[in-house]
Amino acid sequence: MNRSLFARTWPGTLAVLLFAVFVFPVYWMFSTAFKQRGDIISETPVFLPLDGTLENFRTAFAADHFWTLVGNSVTVTVSAVLLSLLIGLAAAFALARMKFKGRRGFVVVFMIAQMAPWEVMVIAIYLIVRDADLLNSLLPLTAFYMVMVLPFTILTLRGYVAAVPKELEESAMVDGCSRPQAFVKVIFPLLAPGLMATSLFGFITAWNEFPMVLILNKDVEMQTLPLWLTSFQTIFGDNWGATMAASSLFALPILIVFVFLQRRAVAGLTSGAVKG
């Protein structure tokens, strides 16, 4: 029996509506970044800035400490992601391939750590960093960002390692490869979707993180872009075009990374969730 017209069209209609609701604020942010001041404060909304300007971006680029904080954000984010991938890959291989007492307990601990709200541990983390005399440093931020994304990285990659047949690894070892060589030559190339998924998650988490840097780094030159954006009223006053330009510059790396990784990332999330 043929389905009714409503039954055939409502999923697509709902998807379009949700897409518009979620995408419109992003579009408004980017479009406002190119608008003249008169268009921004106009009572009549200007949806398409035909007489756009780059002056707002010039203002954002020239703001105090902007490029220093860009460097801080990139350094902390990339370092945390790479460290989490390195440690997570080793831990995932051990959990998927090696038999040892308490292995299931380790998996449970990682799941609990993934669900734990980091905000409730901010005071304890602050005391640890203060006693180590590492306040106003990028090192604690890198370490804690890495720890924040590590449970997800381990759990996702564990499913991918477990999905690779052991026979492939054993065949490589029979052909003369050591176990590390078999891992690098056989298993590692098959983990690309999982690595993409965990990299994307880690990048977004570390790039957007706000409470930790607010507590640990009071020195302006040792902060990151999320905290810098919260002071837009002090930096730009009522210049909303510059504020939107700064926000667009902050969001742009995430959008670029997502565009390049989204296909493999989605495959990595779904496969890693059902395998292993």
N, C-alpha and C positions, 0 to 999 in steps of 0.2 A: 504493500500500500504506500502510495506516495505521501511524503510528509507535507504538512501545510507550509505555506510560504513563510509564516512566522517562525516555524521550527527550523527552516533552512537559513533564515537571515539573521535571527537574533544573536548567534554567537559572533558573527562578523561585525554586526552593528555595535554590540557591547565592546568588542575589541577596539573598534575605531574610537568610541567615546572615551575609553580608558586611555588610549594613546594620546588623544587630544588633551585630556586632563593632566597627564603627567608631562607631556612635551611642551605645552604652552608656556609654563613658567620659565623653562630653559630658553625657549625662543624669545620670550620677552626680555630676559636678561641680556642675551646676545644683541638683540635689536636695539635695546636702550643704550648699549655701549657705543653704538654708532650714531645716535641721535644728537641733533643740536639741542642746546639747553631749552630753547623755546618749545620744541616738540615734546620734551620730557615733562615740562610743567603745564602743558596745554590741557585745558579742560576736555578737549576732544581727543580721545586716544589716537595716536599715530601708529598704526600697525606695521607699516612698511616705510622706513626712513629713506625716501628717495634722494634727499639732499644730505646724505650721511657724512660724518666727519671722523677723522682719526685722532682728533685732539684729545678725546677722553683717554685713549690708550697712551698717548704721549704723557699725559698727566700721571697716569698710573706708573709708567716706566720711570718717571722722574721722582717718584715718591721716595722719601727717606727709607733706606735699608731694604728696598724692594729686591734688588738683585742679590743682596746678602742672604735674605730669607729664602729666595728661590734656590740658591745653592744649598742652604741648610736642609730644605725640604727634600730636594733631590738626593742629597747625600744620605740622609737618615732613611728615606723610603727605599732606595735601591739597596742600601746595605742590609736593611732588615729583611727584605724579600730574598736576597741572595743567601743570607745566613739561614733563613728558615727553610729554603729549598735544600741547602746542603745538609743541614742536620735532619730535616724531615725525611729526605730521601734515604739516608742511612738508617734512621729509625724505622721507616716503613718497610725497608728490605728485611730488617731483623724480625719485625713482627709478622711478616708474611712468609718468610722462608725458614726461619730458625725456630727450633723447639726449645723452650726454656721455661722454668717454673715461674709462674706469675704472669705469663704473657697476656692472658685475658684481663687480669687486673690492670695491667698497663693501659690496655685499650679503654677500660672503664674510666681510668684516671684522666686520660686525654679527653674523653667525652665530657666529663665533669668540668675540666678546665675550659673547654670550649663554651660551656654554658654559663660559667661564672661571670658575674658583672664586675668589670675591672674598676668601676667607679668606687666600689666599697673598699678597695685595697689601695686607693690613692694615698691615704695617710701613712700606711705602713711603708709603701714604696718611697714616699718622701723622706721618712725617717732613715731608711736604708741608704738612700742616695746622699742625704745630708751627712750621715756618720762616715760615709766613704769620701766625703769632701769632693763630690762630683756634681754639685748643683751648677747650673748654667754651663752644662756640657752636652755635646751631642751624643756622647757614648752611652749614657743611661737611656736616652730616648731610643737609640738604635737597638739596645738590648731588650728593652721592654716591648717595643713594637714587634721585634722578632718573636718574643714569647707569646704575644697576643695572637699571632697568626699561625704559630707552630702546631697547635692541636689540629686545626683544620687541614693543614698541609700534610701531617702524618696520616690522618684518617683517610684523606682522599687518595694519596699516593699508595697507601697500603692496599686499597682495593685494586689499583692498577698493577702493582707488583704481583699480587695474588692471581690476577687474571692471566699473566704470562705463563704458559705451560713450563713446568720444570724441565721437561725433556729438552727444550731449546737450550737451556743453561747447561744441562748435563752433556749434551752433544758438543757444545763448545769446549767444555772441560776435557772431554774425551779427545778432542782434536788438539789438545795441548794448551788451552787457555787456563790461566789460574782463575780462581773464583772472582777476584776483582776485575780481571780482564773480560770474563764472561758477562759480568754485570754491565760493564761499559759498552761492550760491542753488541750484546744481544738484548738485554733488558732495557737499558737506558733509552735507545732509540724508539722503543714502543711506548714510552711514558710521556710522549710529547703532549697529548691532550690534557693529561693530569697536571703536568707542569704548567701549562698555559692557564688552566683553571685556578690553581693555587697562586700563581704569580699575579693574576688579575685580582683575586680576592685580597692578597697581601698588599698589593699596591694601593688599592682603594682604601683599605683599613688604615694603613700607615699614613697615606697622604692626607686623609681627612681627620686624623686624630687630633683632639683638642684639649681634653682635661689634663692629660699628662704633662704636656708642654706648658700649660698654664701654671701648674703647681711647681714644676722643677726648674723652669728657665725664666727667671725674672729679667735677665739681661736681654734687651731688645735685639741685639745682634746675634743672640744664640737661640732665638725663637724660630718658629716656622710660619708658613703662609696662613694656615687657618686662624691662628691667634692674631696675626697682623690684620686680617680682614675684619675682625671684630672691632677694631679701633677706627673704622672707616670715618666715623663722624669727627674724630680728632684729626685725621689725616686729610680728608677731603671736604669736611664741613657739609654743606648741602649740595655738593656737586655729585648728583646721583649718576650722571653719565660716567664720571671717573670711577665711582664705586662699582657700577656694573661692568666697566672695563676690567677693573681689578678682579672682580668675581669671575668674569669670563676667562681671564688668563689663568686663574686658579683651577677652573673646571676643565680647561682645554687638554691638559695632559691625560686626565682620566678618560675623556672622550676619545682621544687618539689611541690610547692603549686598548680601550674596549673595542673600537672599530677593528683593530688589527687582530685581536685575540678572541672576539666574541664567538666565532664558530667553533673553534677548538675548545674554548672555555666551557661552552654549554655542553658539548659532548663529554668533556672531562668531568663536569659535575654529575651528569646523569650516570655515566659509566662507573665512575668511582663510587657512586652511592649504592649500586646494586651488585657490584662484584666484590669478591673477597669475603 
